[in-house]
Amino acid sequence: VNYLSRAFYQIQERDIYWSTSDIGWVVGHSFIVYGPLSIGATVLCREGAPDYPSPEVTWEICERFGVNVMFTAPTAVRMWMSHGAEAPGKFDLSKLRLMACAGEPLNPEAHRWAQQHLVGQGNGQVVDNWWQTEIAGPVIGTLPTFEARPGKAGKPMPGAQLAVVNRDGSPVPDGQGGLLVVKFPLPYMLRTIWNDHKRYEDYWKDIPGCYSAGDVAVKDADGYIAVLGRADDVLNVAGHRIGTADVEGSLIRHPSVAESAVVGLPDPIKGERIVAFVVVKAGAATGPGLIASLKDHVREDLGGIAMPSEIQIRASLPKTRSGKIVRRALKAEALGQDPGDLSTLAD
């Protein structure tokens, strides 16, 4: 974690580092406690959501303590973006040289907005990175010598062999979507399943010889990988594969939308239908006219097959304390099912 903290998050001795993650999660103990402190950085911890009691609180804290490196979730970036550039513009963020995002895809619009308005008053760097709790640390990201590309998680770290493949394990051509796999194990991944054959099978049975991450990704000709989201977040609507992240991104591009979340529900004819939940920006009109406008916007942006069959306007979306939207809670509500453990929700 010392190496990964230096390589992917560029943490240096005497830096002020702040992660908005929960300290009990893998990001917390690895990249709040072990990594930064082993380098000699000072770690800032704060309890509460990143927009409570106001959207300005994060930037007031960054200015007050001189935060140099920040780790947060893409949902938090989109939330700050929805409040506009005025809030961060009130504070001196010149010391914030890098913001790292992980946990879900960082859409290009949010990446560029954060680059312009949050890090170093426009002179810092925003980087995406990809990893999972099972893998124990980032394996795709933007090393200091790499160019950060909006919409791309980055390149595989040195020594990590990742690929984008079909379900039979055959490679997918550059520019086409497929399943993200780790072809050669890293020494620190999945240590807790040693001698547990059933759990081993859970990760290796889908694509023999490879760790199946369960994510859909696209690799370009330069080796950059865009992680599009969970494979089970790719909906099958009338035989068409549609990523929930694509529909969410389209809704966020509508001028009235602050936040969005999309889930798939069973449909007897199409197989699945798309249901969207949106939070509108302050002052935006709501009602049937907005719903129709949102549907038309998605139809023009992605095509009629991606248009939500239902859109609900919400005052807020269920989120963890670090700002990640808990989509399973929305899906369970829509299906009338038990959402399970909600102890990580901020509210």
C-alpha positions, -999 to +999 in steps of 0.1 A: +000+000+000+030+023+004+040+018-032+004+021-045-002+053-024+029+068-040+023+055-076-015+061-081-023+088-056+011+106-056+011+110-019+043+125-005+058+130+029+043+159+047+013+160+024-022+166+039-043+138+026-081+134+028-102+105+017-140+108+020-144+070+022-156+052+053-125+041+073-140+007+078-139-002+041-108-014+022-101+022+010-102+032+046-077+009+062-054+007+032-055+042+019-065+062+050-045+044+076-016+022+063-005+038+030-005+075+037+008+072+073+036+049+062+048+076+038+048+103+065+017+122+053-009+137+076-043+121+072-074+143+076-106+125+088-141+139+090-174+124+099-204+131+078-215+134+042-194+156+018-223+180+013-234+184+049-243+209+063-237+226+030-221+220-004-193+244+006-181+224+036-157+202+017-139+232+002-138+252+034-120+222+050-096+219+021-087+256+024-085+255+062-062+225+064-043+229+031-053+196+016-029+184-011-044+151-022-080+140-021-097+106-027-134+105-033-162+088-052-175+099-087-210+104-072-196+130-049-180+148-078-213+148-097-230+161-066-206+190-063-209+196-100-247+199-096-243+228-072-221+247-097-187+262-096-196+291-072-192+270-040-156+259-046-147+292-063-151+309-029-121+291-014-084+288-021-078+253-035-044+261-049-028+234-027-051+206-039-029+192-066-046+158-071-080+143-068-084+105-072-117+088-079-127+052-076-157+029-068-177+035-099-172+050-134-161+087-135-180+102-165-160+125-187-181+156-179-175+152-142-138+146-148-134+178-168-155+199-144-134+187-114-102+194-134-113+229-141-129+240-109-115+218-080-079+208-082-053+235-079-076+262-092-074+244-126-037+235-124-040+202-106-049+167-119-079+145-116-073+108-120-095+078-121-085+043-109-101+008-107-098-019-082-119-041-060-119-052-023-109-087-034-079-074-053-068-052-023-054-023-043-056-003-075-045-022-106-057+003-133-049+039-129-029+069-140+007+068-130+026+101-129+041+095-163+007+087-179-017+112-194-051+113-176-079+107-201-115+116-191-137+085-193-108+061-189-097+045-156-062+044-169-037+017-177-028-016-159-001-011-132+033-026-140+032-064-135-006-066-137-020-086-166-055-075-174-076-082-205-110-075-220-125-108-232-157-125-243-175-150-221-155-178-236-122-161-227-113-150-262-099-115-265-122-086-276-108-063-303-098-028-291-127-004-289-153-031-282-169-040-249-162-072-230-156-086-195-127-073-175-104-101-162-071-105-143-051-131-162-023-135-137-029-134-099-013-107-078+003-120-045-019-099-023-053-106-038-080-128-024-060-140+005-091-148+026-103-175+002-072-197+006-084-234+009-120-223+004-129-241-029-164-228-032-154-191-029-125-198-053-150-212-078-171-181-075-143-160-089-127-184-114-155-205-128-169-180-153-138-177-174-113-206-168-079-195-157-089-159-151-102-139-122-135-125-135-140-090-120-177-088-130-172-055-148-177-045-184-148-026-200-134-013-232-096-011-241-084+014-267-054+011-290-031+029-265-039+004-237-062+027-217-092+009-202-126+024-197-146+005-171-183+009-179-198-006-148-209-039-134-218-067-158-251-071-139-256-033-144-257-039-182-294-043-189-308-065-216-337-045-231-354-063-260-321-080-269-301-048-267-273-045-241-275-011-224-252+001-196-269+019-167-240+043-165-247+054-201-283+062-193-273+079-160-247+100-179-273+110-205-297+122-178-270+141-160-263+160-192-299+174-192-297+210-179-323+203-152-308+172-136-284+172-107-281+135-100-295+103-115-296+066-108-309+039-131-320+003-124-335-025-145-367-042-136-382-073-150-405-069-181-425-097-195-420-085-231-386-068-232-369-089-206-359-057-187-372-022-186-353+009-175-364+029-145-346+061-136-346+082-104-334+118-107-328+148-084-333+181-102-313+212-098-325+240-075-351+261-093-358+235-120-395+229-129-409+195-122-439+177-135-450+158-166-433+183-188-399+176-173-405+138-175-413+141-212-382+163-217-359+138-200-372+109-220-368+129-253-333+138-242-322+102-237-339+091-269-320+118-289-287+110-270-287+072-269-316+061-291-352+050-283-342+016-269-323+033-240-352+056-231-364+049-195-400+036-193-404+053-160-387+083-144-393+093-108-383+127-094-368+124-059-356+150-033-325+129-028-310+095-036-298+069-010-261+073-005-233+060+017-215+084+039-188+086+012-213+097-014-219+065-034-255+059-046-269+027-033-289+015-063-299-018-048-320+001-023-339+019-052-343-014-070-356-032-039-381-003-033-394-005-069-398-043-066-413-041-031-385-062-017-363-060+014-333-038+006-311-057+031-285-040+053-286-002+050-263+006+079-238+023+056-263+049+044-257+085+053-294+091+061 
